């Protein structure tokens, strides 16, 4: 089985943030064919739009300075032209399951930290739907 680590819970899907607001942060994870699929709209610490993903692809409104890459380990990353990692999607095996961690700092349109992801999972400071 595949799970995301969100707020110290293992979930097969989740939505955090403000998906219904077209100009605000959201991060959505779902499992498709036992693999992680991510969609998001991410803002910087000053509230400026940074990048978007739709089903693991950069959205057309993402500025050209951002790249979505696949690493040699099979993980996905969003980096900028300077090589700064803004998002990392890392899946590992544990006890027969695949666990995906999402790394990065995620801000809303007001520049407020909405979520932070690290090796312990996503710490959420915004609305969340976990399931």
Order of alpha helices (4+ residues) and beta strands (2+ residues): beta-beta-beta-beta-beta-beta-beta-beta-beta-beta-beta-beta-beta-beta
